[in-house]
Amino acid sequence: MRPSGHIVVLGTAGSGKTTIAALRARILADPETEDSGPTLLITYNQSLVRYLDAIASEELEHVNREHIHKFARGYLNSRGLMRPIVKGTPRLNVITRAIRAMKIAVGADRAGITGIVLRDLLSHEFEVIFRAGLSRDEYVNAGPEVRSSILADLLGGDLIYDTLEQYVSLRNAEEPTYDFDDLLLAAYEAMVDDAEPRRYKHIVIDEGQDFPPVALKMLIEAVPPGGSVTFFGDVAQQIYGRETNWRSAGFLVREPVVFEENLRNTPQVARLGVAVSEMAYYEGVRDVIVPTMPMDAGPLPTLVRYLSATKEIRGVVAQAREAVRTQPVAIICPKESLLEKIVAELRRVEEERVRLITKDLRWARKPQIYVATYHNAKGLEFDSVILPFMSSDHMPVQYTCELYGRENAMTAAGSWLYVGITRARRNLIITYNGKLSALLPDDRGREVPLYTRRDVA
């Protein structure tokens, strides 16, 4: 494949996109390759960079590996444009001050929306605006696929944008700052106006479905004429929002290259992933690739019902300890508070082999019990995977239903579930207590079952 222009590669989970992305980056960086040059392999999160460092550091010796925010910070710093980043609670506090300054809390309260919910809705809406680089007119005229229908009905587009501008003004009152989303926008705008030679001739984007539109535009600007940008993605795994669209980001591609073959999962695991992608909450999502079924057979995923949360946590830990005797196992949780409960029980009984997947994780060569949220599990794979807390109380997360409405929350959580299922090479265990989440497909009446079901007293 001659390295020039723009290339979009869409694949199903398990199609080896990360491996192929790494191989393409290696070839583009090889001096023996025609049109080779400095090459960047870029991902959305740091945990995947660490994973690539662990499994392919020698093969990628001549390839720079970074996550998108590190790249943006480095570029802005090189231009003397870097500022402090406001995040977490301080950022939310500034949004609260902007709400007060705009005097919009009273109307929200009358509509039954609490101050915290209004703050979190606006926080998400500001992320959407910055991630897409939307002007006021673009935002005001956008449809419900972009704008929050709850906020649009309550405040209207102009007032939301006014509040955004108030937030930025308050945030910059003492010194110029960024948050993690307008950091990417600032890097893109600076790149557009930058006539200096580019650092990289080739950029390869892995897990591209999670990159915000403004980041994709920035990366296209970051290569010189004669260079290339290659996008690898799977929209079924898009867990950071639905606004990313490679078509509108500036890729000059008529048709993408499509990888349909599943090289990771057994047919039993892959079949469940396909069933999830066929659920109603996936309707309307473009570019979902249905895989051809792999050949190597394995056991059916096991669906385990426990009588209580305590028994579920202890049961999940016991299953992980059994599996790790012979193979790496991952426990993937919907949110941090649930992850902490699993880790606490693991620490109580199994200190040595517990590894929390974070941006700083050093990957081990021997079997370990890895614990992660769905977000930090992106791009990774394990022989055995356990997905606990698959009850209606936790999937979708109830607070996201309050914020964005149940339909949007189901779509987001469905993507999480798809990611979790397709991390498993061979063995998959799903557990719950109480009522089973509606995210999981019902296999009753199917010719081929999706699960082996177990009840644990």
N, C-alpha and C positions, 0 to 999 in steps of 0.2 A: 504494500500500500504506500504510494508515493506521499511523503509528508508535506502537503501544501494545502492552504485554505482552511476550510471548516469541515469537520467531520462529526456527525452525530451518530452514536451507537446506542440503540435501545435494546435492552435485554431483560429477560425474566430473572427472578431471583434464582440463584444457583447456576447461572449461565457462565460464571467465571469472569464477570466484568472487571472486578478489581485485579485479578491476575492478568487479564488481557491489557488493562490500562497500564499496569506496571510494566508489562512486556513492551508495549508500544513506547512508553517513556524511555525504557532502556535502549531500544533501537534508535530512537530519535537522538539520544545523547551520545551514541557510539560514533566516534570519529570516522570509522570505516563506512558508515552509512551515508549515501548520497543525500545532500541537503541537511545533514545533521547540524546540531548546534546546542547551545545551552538549553536545558529542558527542565521544566517544573512539573511535578506530579502533585496536584492539589486536591485536598479533600475538604469536607465541611467541618469535621470535628477532629480534635487532637488525638482522641483514643485510636482512631483508624490510622493516623500517622505513626503512632507508637507500634501498632500491630504490623504495619508494613516494615518498620525498622527492624522488628523482631524476626520476621519470616523471610525478608529479602534484602537485608542491608548490603550484602556483598554484590548481589545482582544489580542493585540500584546505586552502586557506589558513585556513579557520575551523574545521578539525577537528584536535584534538589527536591525535598519533600516538605510541604508545609500545609497548614490549614488556612482557610480563607482570611480569617481575621488577623492572623500573624502576617500574612502577605500584605494586607492592607495597611497594617501598622508600620511594617517595614518600609513600604513605599512612601507613605506620608512622612515618616521620619527622614527618609533620604531627601525629601523636598523641603524639609524644615517646617512641615505643616502638622506634625503630630501634636495632639493635645491630650490632657487627662481624660479618662473614660469614666463616665458616671454610670453605675450599674446597681442592681439589687435594690435594697431598701432606700438608699439616697435618691435613686432615680424615681422610685415610686412616690417618695415624699415631695419631689418637685412637681410631679403630675398632680398630686393632691393640692399643692399651692396654686397651680394653674386653674384647677377646678374652682377653687375659692375665688380667685381673681376674676374669673369669667362668670361667677355667680350662677352656675348651672346645676348645682347640687339640689336646689329646692325643687326644680321641675322633675329631676330624676327620682327624688324621694316621693313625690306625688304619684309617680308612675310605678311605685313599689320597688325601685332599684336602690339598694343601699349604697352608701358612699364607697365602700370597698369594691363592690361590683362595678360601679361606675368608673372608679379608678382603673381597675383591671381591664375593663372593656376599652377604655381610652388608651391604655398602655399597649394593648394588642393592635389597636387601630393605628397608632403612631408607628408601630413596627411595620405594618402593611404599607403605609405611605412611604416610609424611608426605604424599605426593601425593594419597592417597585420604582422609586424615584418619581413619585407622582406630583405634578404641579397641582395647584388648587383646582383649576378647571378640569384636569384629568380625574381628580378624585371626586369632585362634586358630580361629574357626569358618569362616573363608573357605576356598574350594575352590582347586584347582590353577590356576584361571585368574588367581588373585591371588597365592597363596603359592608360593614356590620349592619344587618337589617334592624337590629335592636337600637343601635345608636342613631341610625339614619332616621328612624321613625321618631325618636325622642328629640334629637337636636338638629338634624339636617346637616348636610355636608359642609356648608360654609362655617357654621358654628364649631364643628369638629376641627376644621382646619384652623380657625381662629385660636382654638384652645391649644392646638399643636404649636402654633407660632408663639403663644404665651409661654408654653412649656420650654421651648428653646430659649426664649428671652430670659426667663428666670434661671434656667440652668447655666446660662452664660453670664449671669449678672456680675460675678466676682472675677471669673477668668473664662476664656473660651474653652469649651469642652466638646466631647462627643459622647453619644451612647453607642452601643455595639451596632446599631442599625444605621444611623447617619454617618458612622465611621466609614462604612462601605460606600455610601453615597458620596461622601467627601473624596474618597480615593478615586472613584469613577470620574467625578467632575474634574479633579486635578489631572487625571490621566488624559482626558480629552484635550486639555489645554497644554499638554506636555509634548514639546517637540524634540526632546532629548532621545538618544538611542535607547532602545529597549534592552532590558537585562536578559530576557529569554527569547529565543527564537521559536520555541515550541512549548505549549502548555497542554497538559493532559488533565482533564477534570474527571475525578472519580466520584461516584454517588451524586452526579450532577443534578438530580431531581430535587435535592435539598438546598441548592444554591438560590438565593433570591435573585430576581431578574437583574437588579443593579450590579450584583457581583458578576454575573455572566457577561454583562455589557463591559464591565471593567476588564475582565480577562481577555475579551476580544480586542480591546484597545491596547492590551499589554504586550502584544506581539507585533513585530514589524511586517511590512510587506514581504511576501515570500516565506513567512513563517506559518505556523499552523496552530489551531485550537481544536482539540478533540474532546467531545462531551460524551461520557458514559453515564447512562442513567436507567432507572426503572421507576416509572411514575406510580406503580402500585405500592412502592415503598416510601412515598413522599410524606414525611411526618412533620415537616416544619411549616406547613401551610400549602395551600393549593394555588398560589399565585404564580409559581414558576412555570414558564412556558418557553422552551428553547426556540420555538418559532418566532416569538415576539422579542426575543433577546438580541436578535441581530445575526444569528447563524445563517449563512448563505448556503443552504442545503435544500435541494428539491425533495429528496427522500432520505430518511435515515437508514443506516445499516441495522438489521434486526438479528439478534441472537435468540433463538427459541429453545435451544437444547438446554435442559437442566443437567448440569454436571455435578451438583452437590448432593441433592436430596434423594432419598429413596422414592419410589413411586407412591408409597403410602403417605409420606410427608408432603410430597409435591401435590398430590391429589387434594389434600386438605387446604393447602395454600390456594390452589385454583378455585376450590369451593368458596373460600373467603372472598376472592376477587370477583366472584359472580354474585355476591350478595347485593341487595338493593342499594345499600349505602355507597357502592362503587359506581352506580349508574352515572353516565355522563363524564367519567374520567377518561380522557384521551390517552392513547398510546400504551394501554395496558397490554403486555405481551403474554399470551397463554403459552406455557412451555410444552414442548414434546416430552413425554414421560421418560424418565431414566430407566435403565434396564435392571440395575441391581435392586433386588427386593429386600424388604426389611419388615419389622413388626408394624402393626397399626399404631398410630398415636393412641395413648391411653388417657382417658378422661376420668379423673378421680374426684369423687364428691366426699367431703369431710363434714362432720356434724358441727364443727365449731372452728373459729379462726385459729385458736390455739392449737387444735389438733392438726389443722392444715399446715401451719408453720412447722410444727415438729415433724409431720409427715414428709414435707418437702425437703427438710434438712436430712432426714434419714435416707430418702431416696438419692439425694445428691452424694451422700457419704458412701452409699453402696456403689453408685456408678463410677465415682472417682478412683476406685480401686484399679480400674483398667483403662480409663479414658478421661479426657477433659470433659467437664460438664459445666453448663451455664444455667444460672437461675436469673430470669429476666422479669423485672417487676414494673408495674404501671407508673409508680411514683416513688419519690425518695423516702417518704414516711414508711411505706410498706417494705421497701428495700432495707431500711434500718432494722425493722423487726426480724427479717431473715438473717441479716448479718449478726445481730445480737445473739440469736439462737446458735448460729454457726460458731461464733466466737466462744460460746459456752461449752461446746462439745468438740470442736474441730479447729483449733487455732492455726495449725501449721499450714494447711493447704487452702486457705481462704484468700482469694484475690479479688479485690473490689476494682471494677473496671472504671478508671478515671483517666484524665488526660496525662497523668504522670505514671501510669502503670508500666512496670517492667515485666514483660511476658516471660513466663517460665517454660523450660523445655519439657518438664515432666507433668503428668496429669494434675490438674488443680480444679478447685471449685471456684468458678468465676461468677460474680454477682454484678448485675448491671440494670440500669433502666433501659427501656426500649431505645431511647435516643443514643445511648452510649454503645449499644450492641450493633448499630448499623455497620454493614460491611464485614462483620465477623462471622465465624462459623465454628461449630463445636460438634463433637460426636454425639453428645446428648444435651438436650435442652429441656428445662422445666419452666413452664409458664404458670406461676401461681396467681391467686386472686382473680380468677376469671368469673367472678360473680357480677350480677347486675349492679351491686353497690360500688364496684371498683372499675369496671370496664363497660361503658365509658366512665371516666372520672366524673363524679357528680357535679363538681364545681364547674367543669367545662360545659356541662349541660345548662347550668344556670347562666353562664356567661354568653354562650354562642348559640343556644338552642340545641335540642336533642339531635336534630338531623345533622347539623354540622359536627357536633361532638361524636356522633356515630361514625361519620366519615373519617375523622381524624383517628379515632381509636381503632377503626378497622385497618387503617394503614399500619398502626403499631402492631396489631395482631399479626398481620401478614408478615411484617419484619420478623417478629418473634418466631413464628412457625418455621420460616425458611432459613433460620440460623442453624437448624438441626440437620446434621448429615444423615443420621440414622434413627436415633431414639428421641421421641418427643412425648413428654408428659404434661398434661394440662390439668390444673387443680382448681377447685372452688369450694366454698361452703355457702349455704343459703340458696338463692335462685341463680341459675346459670345465666350468664350474659347472653343477650340477644345477638351479639356480634358473631357468635359461633354458629355455623350452619347446622341444621338438623339433618341427621343422616337416616332418620326413620323413613322407610319407603324407598330408599336408594338400593339399586341392585348390588352395589359394592359399598359396604359400610365405611365410614370415615374414622371411627374410633372403636377401641375396646373400652367398655365402661366398667368402673369399679366403684363401689361404695365402701367407705372405711368408717367403722363405728368409732 
